[in-house]
């Protein structure tokens, strides 16, 4: 339990964290990786390069400073981060390393502004916050580990099939090497794939949405080749070019809290751009399989038909659903999905799920808000560390998968 004085000191640092938080977190990661390079086996190097990891941590520090006296307010954010940590295999012994390097980074960046009193307060606060993460993550580890076929951290899977879905997206069907049953998952969740690539010093981890309904003896991921991103997608290109049927990769169990509520019968509007279609296909196929009477609207935007994946699967779903409709837009031909187009699909009691490149999600979310859709009915997913809506306004496209 933190003292009143400690919480006052933490709150007093919020303005400086708002101003220099990303400077602190950037220095922190450089310092930590120089001292503990083994942690590069866990972190996504592309997110580091793009600055998203640094931004996400700066957001978390600022939120902690603001709500240090009401940490329950940041529990949803804690759980979202904890899902990613559990997928990456973060362990409780990593937290002291993070804490030590974070405090030193604060001191080295802020100089005289980081007084002994401030550092002591943040040391105490970090212990409390780290304890929350450790407890939440351990609960998540135990939950999936106790499922039939469940496991902790990573285990080997075999590529059972490899299917080209479009000019840029390929699906991989993955079965456990030990032939144990697969734990189920909720539509919208993702798995973490861990690979060793020739020429790379460290293991590489990437998180990909599951793109099929649960209930099969495989997990399916559908990966976009990131050939034009900066940096180019090491894992996505390797999967496309080097991985074939019979090859082995490592997976951690499904995770994530961007999920379809399968218990409801209310209308659902699924809105995706580009490879953001992958969790939407999982949701669509699940509804088609389990709740074919549920009203579903499927809205998708692709650059052109050549890169448009899952056309036949969507068509088959629409033929099965009793109240399903789809709207497909090709940017090269039709332009972008506008607020006027979205207005045709707005329903007061519907839930809206959105996934795609950052500018696309930005436009869709703001358009729905302008159309008076209740904010609690708008659900969206970032690939990688989350940004705030304000930061979405400031950023260009962030690669969905790399």
C-alpha positions, 0 to 999 in steps of 0.5 A, a space after each residue: 500500500 502506497 502512502 499518501 505522500 508517495 502518491 502525491 509525489 507520483 502525481 506531481 511527476 505527471 506533467 514531466 512524463 507528459 512532456 518527456 515520457 517518450 524520451 525517458 522510455 527510449 533511453 530506458 530500452 537502449 540501456 536495458 538492451 545493452 545490459 540485458 541483450 537476452 531480452 531481445 529474444 522477447 521484444 518485437 524489434 520492428 516496434 522498437 524501430 518504429 518507436 511504438 513500444 517506446 510510445 506505449 510505455 510512455 503512455 502507461 507511465 503517464 496513466 500510472 502517474 495520473 491514476 496512482 491513487 485509483 489503479 483500478 482505473 487502468 486495470 483494462 489497460 493492464 489486462 490488454 498489456 498482460 495478454 501481450 506479455 503472456 503471449 510473448 512469455 514474459 516472466 516475473 523475473 523480468 520485472 526487477 530488470 525493467 524496474 532497475 533500468 527504468 529508474 536509472 533512465 529517469 535519473 539520466 534523462 531528467 537529471 536534477 529533476 529526478 530527486 532522491 524523493 522522486 526516485 524513491 516514490 517511483 521505486 515504491 510505485 513500480 513495485 506495486 504496479 509490477 506486482 499487479 502485472 505479475 499477478 494478472 499474468 500468472 493467472 492468465 498463464 495458469 488459466 490456459 495451462 489448465 485447459 485441455 492441451 494447454 501449455 505455458 510459454 512456447 511449444 513446437 507446431 508443424 505447418 500442415 498446409 500453406 494456402 495463398 489467399 491473395 497476392 500478398 496474404 498467405 494462410 498457414 495451418 498449424 498443428 501441434 507437434 505433440 498431437 495434443 488437443 488444441 485449447 479453444 479461443 475466442 474469435 478475435 484473439 491472436 497467437 504469438 509465433 517465435 522463429 529463428 532466422 538464419 543471420 539473425 542473432 536473436 529469436 523473433 516474435 510476432 503476433 498474428 490474429 487467428 483467422 478461422 473459427 475455433 473448434 478445429 485441430 489446427 490454428 490458422 494465421 493469415 500473414 501479409 507479406 510486408 515488403 514495403 514497410 520500414 523496416 521490411 517485415 523479416 518474419 512475414 517475408 521469411 514465412 512467405 519465402 522459406 516456410 513450407 508444409 512440414 516445417 516447424 515453428 513455435 507458438 504460445 497459446 491464444 491471447 488477446 481481449 479484442 473478442 467477439 461476444 459470442 453470447 449475444 444475438 444483437 447485430 454486429 458490424 465488422 469493418 476491416 481494411 487490408 490485412 485487418 480482415 483476419 480477426 474479422 474472418 474469425 468472427 464472421 466464420 464463428 457467427 456463421 457456424 454457431 449463430 447463423 440467425 445473428 444479423 451481420 454486416 461485413 465491410 471491407 476495404 482493400 487496395 484492389 481485387 488482387 490483394 483482397 483475401 477471403 472473397 470466397 469465404 465471405 461469399 459462402 458466409 453470406 449465403 449461410 447467414 439468415 441476415 447477412 450483408 457485405 460491402 466491399 470497396 477497392 480504394 484504387 477503384 471506389 476510393 475510401 469508405 466515407 462517413 456517408 457510406 458508413 451511415 447506411 449501416 448504422 444501427 442503434 443496437 449494433 456493435 462495431 468491430 474495427 481493424 486495419 491500418 492506423 489511418 483507416 481505423 482513425 477514419 472509421 472510429 471518428 466517422 462512427 462517433 460523428 454518426 452518434 454511435 455509442 463509444 462503448 459499442 465501438 471496439 478496435 484492435 491495434 497490431 502491436 503496442 497500442 496508440 491513443 486516438 490522439 496519437 492515431 491522428 499523428 501517425 502514418 500507417 503502422 504495419 499490421 504484421 511484420 
